[in-house]
Amino acid sequence: MTQTSAYPIGTPGNKWGSSEKAAWLDQQSVKRSYQDEVVAKINALTADVMVEQYGELSYQQATYPLLAIKSNAWDASKPTILVTGGVHGYETSGIHGAIAFVERFADQYSERFNIIVVPCVSPWGYETINRWNPGAIDPNRSFYADSPAPESAQLMAYITSLNIDITAHVDLHETTDTDNSEFRPALAARDAIVQKNWNIPDGFYLVGDTEQPMAAFQQAIIKSVEQVTHIAPADDEGKLIGAKLEQWGVINYDTKGLGLCAGFTNREYCTTTEVYPDSPQASAQNCIDAQVAAITGALDYLSDLD
């Protein structure tokens, strides 16, 4: 590991204030269309699902509808599964993997489960290819009461409004080379802390919950994903992104304590996927397929429990 390079905004040793955050925001620009690439795909889904707008974000003279997809055959007696993508908007395959799952498989699993899919929690982040929202806040560290991130707050409020128990939550993410080249240096500058570059794992891996690791559940997902892409090996220290390997392809985090999306419900099972789109062995489609395989692997495992 090597220490991150100096970031061009801010003064080393001083946390960012409003002027530094404004300077960072001024550097951001729209690079792709949430409306054309995400909303249009969601609205084109078949009548087998319902699409609900659960909220709205207004940033920089733009308005972003927040959309959720629900299976039609809703039955209170069935377990409910939550799938989320795009909590970090720049992590593309999570968003399109969530939509692809609905297109390909949601109808067959809806006989056994109530399914809620929220493909893109952070649409501004999708358009500008960012980890943070315009306030320089990471939504995936903001899933707690009185959240400072409207992306997180509105999703939590929506799920609470449904008044249902969530059995399992699959949160779709990526680990990219830009984590080291941009996002970790920016975090170090914003918070006036020392960050070190970590080795980006080459391949797919999962982040479970230290409090409810559910090792067999994680293993089943890894076995499903292995059919479509390679699993990331541990580094020389037996770790992935600085965390101890718990089993092949799996590390654990304190999902609730860290304010992660996978930790905000009282679900029994949860996992966070991590795909490496910059791998020479990967393609955009391969990464999407890996996200889909993670969801179906989770659902197949839960189906076999009965």
BELMOSUL-V745071 format. One record per pair of residues at least 12 apart in sequence whose C-alpha atoms are under 10 Angstrom apart, sorted by sequence separation. I is the first residue (numbers start at 1). J is the second residue. D is the distance in whole Angstrom. If there is no record, write none. Layout:
I,J,D  I,J,D
This chain:
9,21,9  53,65,6  54,66,6  55,67,7  70,82,9  85,97,8  86,98,9  137,149,7  139,151,6  140,152,8  143,155,9  144,156,9  184,196,8  185,197,9  206,218,7  233,245,9  239,251,8  260,272,9  275,287,6  10,23,9  52,65,10  53,66,6  54,67,6  55,68,9  84,97,10  85,98,6  102,115,9  135,148,9  136,149,9  137,150,10  138,151,10  139,152,6  143,156,7  184,197,8  205,218,10  206,219,9  234,247,10  274,287,10  275,288,9  9,23,7  10,24,9  52,66,8  53,67,5  54,68,7  69,83,10  84,98,7  85,99,9  102,116,10  125,139,10  135,149,8  138,152,9  139,153,9  184,198,10  234,248,8  9,24,7  52,67,6  53,68,6  68,83,10  83,98,7  102,117,8  134,149,10  180,195,10  206,221,9  233,248,8  234,249,8  255,270,9  275,290,8  8,24,9  51,67,7  52,68,5  53,69,9  68,84,9  101,117,9  122,138,10  133,149,8  180,196,8  181,197,8  205,221,10  206,222,8  232,248,8  233,249,7  234,250,9  255,271,9  274,290,10  275,291,8  51,68,6  52,69,6  102,119,10  122,139,8  132,149,9  133,150,9  180,197,6  205,222,8  231,248,8  232,249,6  233,250,10  234,251,10  255,272,9  273,290,9  274,291,9  50,68,8  51,69,5  52,70,8  83,101,10  99,117,8  121,139,9  122,140,10  133,151,8  179,197,9  180,198,7  204,222,8  231,249,6  232,250,9  253,271,10  273,291,7  50,69,6  51,70,6  98,117,7  99,118,9  100,119,10  121,140,10  179,198,9  180,199,9  230,249,10  231,250,10  252,271,9  253,272,10  49,69,7  50,70,5  51,71,9  98,118,8  99,119,6  180,200,8  205,225,9  252,272,10  49,70,6  50,71,6  51,72,10  98,119,5  99,120,9  179,200,8  204,225,8  250,271,10  251,272,10  273,294,7  48,70,9  49,71,5  50,72,6  97,119,8  98,120,9  177,199,9  178,200,10  204,226,9  250,272,10  272,294,10  273,295,9  48,71,7  49,72,5  50,73,10  95,118,9  96,119,7  177,200,7  250,273,10  271,294,9  43,67,10  45,69,9  47,71,10  48,72,6  49,73,8  95,119,5  96,120,9  176,200,7  177,201,10  250,274,10  271,295,10  39,64,9  42,67,8  47,72,8  48,73,8  94,119,7  95,120,6  175,200,7  176,201,9  204,229,7  205,230,9  206,231,9  223,248,10  249,274,10  39,65,8  42,68,9  43,69,10  94,120,8  95,121,9  175,201,8  176,202,10  203,229,8  204,230,6  205,231,6  206,232,10  222,248,8  223,249,10  39,66,9  42,69,8  95,122,10  122,149,10  124,151,10  175,202,9  203,230,5  204,231,5  205,232,6  222,249,7  271,298,9  39,67,8  92,120,9  95,123,10  122,150,9  123,151,9  175,203,9  202,230,8  203,231,5  204,232,5  205,233,9  219,247,8  221,249,10  222,250,8  270,298,9  35,64,8  38,67,10  69,98,10  81,110,10  91,120,10  121,150,10  122,151,6  174,203,10  175,204,9  202,231,8  203,232,4  204,233,9  205,234,10  218,247,9  219,248,8  221,250,10  269,298,9  34,64,8  35,65,9  69,99,9  80,110,10  121,151,6  122,152,9  174,204,9  175,205,9  201,231,9  202,232,5  203,233,8  218,248,9  219,249,8  34,65,10  71,102,9  87,118,10  89,120,7  95,126,9  120,151,10  121,152,8  174,205,9  201,232,6  202,233,7  215,246,9  218,249,9  219,250,8  70,102,9  78,110,9  80,112,9  81,113,7  82,114,9  83,115,8  84,116,8  85,117,8  86,118,8  87,119,9  88,120,9  89,121,7  90,122,9  200,232,9  201,233,7  202,234,9  215,247,8  218,250,7  69,102,8  78,111,9  79,112,8  80,113,6  81,114,6  82,115,6  83,116,6  84,117,6  85,118,6  86,119,6  87,120,7  88,121,8  89,122,5  90,123,9  121,154,9  173,206,9  201,234,8  202,235,10  207,240,10  213,246,9  218,251,10  269,302,9  73,107,9  78,112,7  79,113,5  80,114,4  81,115,5  82,116,5  83,117,5  84,118,5  85,119,5  86,120,4  87,121,5  88,122,6  89,123,6  90,124,9  91,125,9  92,126,7  121,155,7  172,206,10  173,207,10  201,235,8  206,240,10  25,60,10  71,106,7  72,107,9  75,110,10  77,112,10  78,113,5  79,114,6  80,115,6  81,116,6  82,117,6  83,118,6  84,119,6  85,120,5  86,121,5  87,122,5  88,123,9  89,124,7  90,125,6  91,126,8  171,206,10  199,234,10  200,235,9  205,240,9  215,250,9  70,106,9  71,107,7  74,110,8  75,111,9  77,113,9  78,114,6  79,115,9  80,116,7  81,117,8  82,118,8  83,119,8  84,120,7  85,121,6  86,122,6  87,123,9  88,124,10  89,125,4  90,126,5  171,207,10  199,235,8  207,243,10  73,110,7  74,111,9  75,112,9  76,113,10  77,114,9  78,115,10  84,121,7  85,122,9  86,123,7  88,125,7  89,126,4  90,127,8  92,129,9  118,155,9  198,235,10  213,250,10  215,252,10  71,109,9  72,110,8  73,111,7  74,112,10  75,113,8  76,114,8  87,125,8  88,126,8  89,127,8  90,128,8  91,129,8  201,239,9  202,240,10  207,245,10  208,246,9  213,251,9  71,110,6  72,111,10  73,112,9  74,113,8  75,114,7  86,125,8  87,126,9  89,128,8  90,129,4  91,130,8  201,240,6  207,246,10  213,252,7  70,110,9  71,111,9  73,113,9  74,114,6  86,126,7  89,129,6  90,130,5  91,131,8  199,239,10  200,240,8  201,241,7  212,252,9  213,253,9  73,114,7  74,115,8  88,129,9  89,130,6  90,131,6  199,240,8  200,241,7  206,247,10  210,251,9  211,252,9  212,253,10  213,254,10  71,113,9  72,114,8  73,115,9  88,130,7  89,131,6  90,132,9  198,240,9  199,241,6  200,242,10  206,248,9  207,249,9  208,250,7  209,251,8  210,252,5  211,253,9  212,254,9  232,274,10  71,114,6  72,115,9  88,131,5  89,132,8  116,159,9  198,241,6  199,242,8  205,248,8  206,249,6  207,250,6  208,251,6  209,252,5  210,253,5  211,254,7  212,255,10  232,275,9  70,114,8  71,115,5  87,131,8  88,132,7  89,133,9  197,241,9  198,242,7  205,249,5  206,250,5  207,251,5  208,252,4  209,253,5  210,254,5  211,255,8  231,275,9  232,276,9  70,115,6  71,116,7  86,131,9  87,132,9  88,133,9  197,242,10  204,249,7  205,250,6  206,251,6  207,252,5  208,253,6  209,254,6  210,255,7  211,256,9  230,275,10  231,276,10  69,115,8  70,116,5  71,117,9  87,133,10  203,249,9  204,250,9  205,251,8  206,252,8  207,253,6  208,254,8  209,255,6  210,256,9  229,275,9  230,276,10  69,116,6  70,117,6  131,178,10  207,254,10  208,255,8  209,256,8  68,116,7  69,117,5  70,118,9  130,178,10  131,179,9  201,249,10  207,255,9  68,117,6  69,118,6  138,187,10  67,117,9  68,118,5  69,119,8  88,138,8  89,139,9  116,166,10  136,186,9  137,187,10  221,271,9  67,118,6  68,119,7  87,138,9  88,139,7  115,166,10  131,182,10  132,183,9  136,187,9  218,269,9  222,273,10  230,281,8  66,118,8  67,119,8  68,120,9  87,139,6  88,140,7  114,166,9  117,169,10  119,171,10  120,172,10  130,182,10  131,183,7  217,269,8  218,270,9  221,273,9  229,281,8  230,282,9  49,102,8  66,119,9  67,120,8  68,121,9  86,139,10  87,140,6  114,167,10  116,169,10  117,170,10  118,171,10  119,172,9  130,183,8  137,190,10  209,262,8  217,270,9  218,271,7  229,282,8  42,96,10  45,99,9  48,102,9  49,103,10  66,120,8  67,121,8  86,140,10  87,141,10  113,167,10  117,171,10  136,190,8  208,262,9  209,263,8  214,268,9  215,269,10  217,271,9  218,272,10  229,283,10  34,89,10  41,96,9  48,103,10  65,120,10  66,121,7  132,187,10  207,262,9  208,263,10  212,267,10  213,268,10  214,269,7  46,102,9  65,121,10  66,122,8  212,268,7  213,269,8  214,270,8  38,95,8  42,99,7  45,102,8  46,103,8  49,106,8  66,123,8  212,269,7  213,270,8  214,271,9  229,286,7  37,95,10  38,96,8  41,99,8  42,100,10  45,103,7  48,106,9  49,107,8  64,122,9  65,123,8  212,270,8  213,271,9  228,286,7  229,287,8  37,96,9  41,100,10  44,103,10  48,107,7  64,123,7  228,287,9  42,102,9  63,123,10  64,124,8  209,269,9  228,288,10  229,289,8  230,290,9  38,99,8  42,103,9  46,107,10  49,110,10  63,124,9  208,269,9  209,270,7  228,289,7  229,290,6  41,103,10  48,110,9  62,124,9  208,270,7  209,271,7  227,289,10  228,290,6  207,270,9  208,271,5  209,272,9  227,290,9  228,291,10  54,118,10  60,124,10  87,151,8  207,271,6  208,272,6  225,289,8  226,290,8  228,292,10  229,293,10  51,116,10  57,122,9  59,124,8  87,152,8  206,271,7  207,272,5  208,273,9  225,290,6  228,293,8  49,115,9  50,116,10  51,117,9  52,118,10  57,123,8  58,124,9  175,241,9  206,272,6  207,273,6  224,290,9  225,291,8  227,293,8  49,116,10  51,118,10  56,123,10  57,124,8  205,272,9  206,273,5  207,274,8  225,292,8  226,293,9  205,273,6  206,274,6  222,290,10  224,292,10  225,293,5  226,294,10  204,273,8  205,274,5  206,275,9  224,293,6  225,294,6  204,274,6  205,275,7  223,293,9  224,294,6  225,295,9  84,155,10  203,274,8  204,275,5  205,276,9  222,293,9  223,294,9  224,295,9  225,296,9  98,170,10  203,275,6  204,276,6  221,293,8  222,294,7  224,296,8  225,297,7  98,171,9  201,274,9  202,275,9  203,276,5  204,277,9  221,294,5  224,297,5  59,133,9  60,134,9  98,172,8  201,275,9  202,276,6  203,277,8  220,294,9  221,295,8  223,297,8  224,298,8  59,134,7  97,172,8  201,276,7  202,277,9  203,278,9  221,296,8  222,297,8  59,135,10  96,172,10  97,173,10  200,276,8  202,278,8  203,279,7  218,294,9  220,296,10  221,297,5  222,298,9  224,300,9  42,119,9  82,159,9  94,171,8  95,172,8  202,279,6  203,280,10  220,297,6  221,298,6  224,301,10  94,172,5  95,173,9  200,278,10  201,279,9  202,280,9  203,281,8  219,297,9  220,298,7  221,299,9  93,172,8  94,173,5  200,279,10  202,281,9  203,282,8  218,297,9  219,298,9  220,299,10  221,300,9  39,119,9  92,172,10  93,173,8  94,174,7  202,282,9  217,297,9  218,298,8  220,300,8  221,301,8  38,119,8  39,120,9  91,172,8  92,173,8  93,174,7  217,298,7  220,301,6  38,120,8  91,173,6  92,174,8  217,299,10  219,301,10  220,302,10  90,173,9  91,174,5  204,287,9  217,300,10  218,301,9  39,123,10  80,164,8  81,165,9  82,166,7  87,171,8  88,172,9  89,173,9  90,174,9  91,175,8  203,287,10  217,301,7  38,123,9  66,151,9  79,164,9  80,165,7  81,166,6  82,167,8  83,168,8  84,169,8  85,170,9  86,171,9  87,172,8  88,173,7  91,176,8  216,301,9  217,302,8  34,120,9  79,165,8  80,166,5  81,167,6  82,168,6  83,169,6  84,170,6  85,171,6  86,172,7  87,173,8  88,174,9  90,176,10  204,290,8  68,155,9  79,166,7  80,167,6  81,168,5  82,169,5  83,170,5  84,171,5  85,172,5  86,173,7  204,291,9  34,122,10  35,123,9  38,126,9  66,154,9  67,155,10  76,164,8  79,167,6  80,168,7  81,169,6  82,170,6  83,171,6  84,172,6  85,173,7  86,174,9  90,178,10  206,294,9  34,123,6  37,126,10  66,155,9  76,165,9  78,167,10  79,168,8  80,169,9  81,170,8  82,171,8  83,172,8  84,173,9  85,174,10  171,260,10  172,261,10  33,123,9  34,124,8  37,127,10  68,158,9  171,261,7  172,262,9  204,294,10  33,124,9  34,125,9  170,261,9  171,262,6  32,124,10  34,126,7  35,127,9  58,150,10  169,261,9  170,262,7  171,263,10  33,126,8  34,127,6  57,150,7  169,262,6  30,124,8  32,126,8  33,127,6  34,128,10  56,150,9  57,151,8  168,262,9  169,263,9  29,124,10  30,125,9  31,126,9  32,127,5  33,128,9  55,150,9  56,151,9  169,264,10  30,126,9  31,127,6  32,128,7  55,151,9  169,265,8  28,125,10  30,127,5  31,128,5  32,129,8  57,154,9  168,265,9  169,266,10  29,127,8  30,128,5  31,129,7  55,153,10  56,154,8  167,265,9  168,266,9  169,267,7  174,272,9  175,273,9  176,274,9  28,127,10  29,128,6  30,129,8  55,154,6  166,265,7  167,266,8  168,267,5  169,268,8  170,269,8  171,270,8  172,271,9  173,272,7  174,273,7  175,274,6  176,275,8  177,276,8  28,128,6  29,129,9  54,154,7  55,155,8  165,265,8  166,266,7  167,267,5  168,268,6  169,269,6  170,270,6  171,271,6  172,272,6  173,273,5  174,274,4  175,275,6  176,276,6  177,277,9  178,278,9  28,129,9  29,130,10  54,155,8  165,266,7  166,267,5  167,268,6  168,269,4  169,270,5  170,271,5  171,272,5  172,273,5  173,274,5  174,275,4  175,276,5  176,277,6  177,278,7  28,130,8  55,157,9  165,267,7  166,268,8  167,269,6  168,270,5  169,271,7  170,272,6  171,273,6  172,274,7  173,275,7  174,276,6  175,277,8  176,278,6  177,279,9  54,157,9  55,158,8  165,268,10  166,269,9  167,270,9  168,271,8  169,272,8  170,273,7  171,274,9  172,275,9  173,276,9  174,277,7  175,278,9  176,279,9  54,158,6  166,270,10  174,278,10  53,158,10  54,159,9  156,261,9  159,264,10  160,265,9  28,134,9  155,261,9  159,265,8  54,161,10  152,259,10  25,133,9  26,134,9  152,260,9  156,264,7  25,134,6  152,261,8  155,264,10  156,265,8  24,134,9  25,135,8  24,135,9  25,136,8  22,134,9  24,136,8  143,255,9  144,256,8  147,259,9  152,264,10  21,134,8  22,135,8  143,256,8  144,257,9  174,287,9  21,135,7  22,136,9  141,255,9  143,257,9  144,258,9  145,259,10  21,136,6  140,255,10  141,256,9  143,258,8  144,259,6  20,136,10  21,137,10  141,257,9  142,258,8  143,259,5  144,260,8  18,135,9  141,258,6  142,259,5  143,260,6  144,261,9  174,291,10  18,136,10  140,258,8  141,259,5  142,260,7  143,261,6  173,291,9  140,259,7  141,260,5  142,261,8  143,262,9  144,263,9  145,264,10  172,291,7  16,136,10  139,259,9  140,260,5  141,261,8  143,263,8  144,264,7  171,291,10  172,292,9  138,259,10  139,260,8  140,261,6  143,264,6  170,291,10  138,260,10  139,261,8  140,262,9  142,264,10  143,265,10  172,294,9  140,263,10  171,294,10  172,295,9  170,294,8  171,295,9  170,295,7  169,295,9  170,298,8  169,298,9  170,299,10  168,298,8  168,299,9  168,302,9  167,302,9  121,261,10  24,186,9  24,190,10  20,189,10  21,190,8  20,190,8  16,187,10  15,187,10  15,188,9  16,189,7  17,190,8  87,260,9  7,181,10  15,189,7  16,190,5  17,191,10  87,261,8  5,180,10  7,182,9  13,188,9  14,189,8  15,190,5  16,191,7  4,180,7  5,181,9  10,186,10  12,188,9  13,189,8  14,190,8  15,191,5  16,192,8  85,261,10  3,180,10  4,181,8  5,182,10  7,184,10  8,185,9  9,186,8  12,189,7  13,190,10  14,191,8  15,192,5  84,261,8  4,182,9  7,185,6  8,186,9  11,189,8  12,190,9  13,191,9  14,192,5  15,193,8  84,262,9  5,184,10  6,185,7  7,186,6  10,189,7  11,190,9  12,191,10  13,192,5  14,193,9  83,262,9  94,273,8  4,184,7  5,185,7  6,186,9  7,187,9  9,189,7  10,190,8  12,192,7  13,193,7  82,262,10  94,274,9  4,185,6  5,186,10  7,188,8  8,189,9  9,190,9  11,192,8  12,193,9  13,194,9  93,274,10  94,275,9  3,185,9  4,186,9  6,188,9  7,189,6  10,192,9  12,194,10  93,275,8  5,188,10  6,189,8  7,190,9  82,265,10  91,274,9  92,275,10  93,276,10  4,188,8  5,189,10  91,275,9  93,277,8  4,189,10  82,267,9  91,276,10  92,277,9  81,267,9  91,277,9  113,299,9  80,267,9  83,270,10  85,272,10  101,288,9  105,292,9  109,296,9  112,299,9  81,269,10  82,270,9  84,272,9  85,273,10  96,284,10  97,285,9  100,288,8  101,289,9  104,292,9  81,270,10  96,285,9  97,286,10  99,288,9  100,289,8  113,302,10  4,194,8  5,195,9  97,287,8  98,288,8  101,291,8  102,292,9  105,295,10  106,296,9  109,299,8  112,302,10  113,303,9  3,194,8  4,195,6  5,196,9  93,284,7  96,287,9  97,288,5  98,289,10  100,291,9  101,292,5  105,296,8  109,300,9  112,303,8  3,195,6  4,196,5  5,197,9  92,284,9  93,285,8  96,288,6  97,289,7  100,292,7  101,293,9  2,195,9  3,196,4  4,197,6  93,286,9  94,287,8  95,288,9  96,289,9  97,290,8  98,291,7  99,292,9  101,294,10  1,195,10  2,196,5  3,197,6  4,198,9  93,287,6  94,288,7  97,291,5  98,292,7  101,295,8  109,303,9  1,196,6  2,197,5  3,198,9  92,287,9  93,288,5  96,291,9  97,292,6  101,296,8  1,197,5  2,198,7  92,288,9  93,289,9  94,290,9  95,291,9  96,292,9  97,293,9  1,198,5  2,199,9  93,290,9  94,291,6  97,294,10  98,295,8  1,199,7  93,291,7  94,292,9  97,295,9  93,292,10  85,291,10  83,295,8  82,295,10  81,295,10  81,298,10  81,299,8  79,302,9  1,242,10
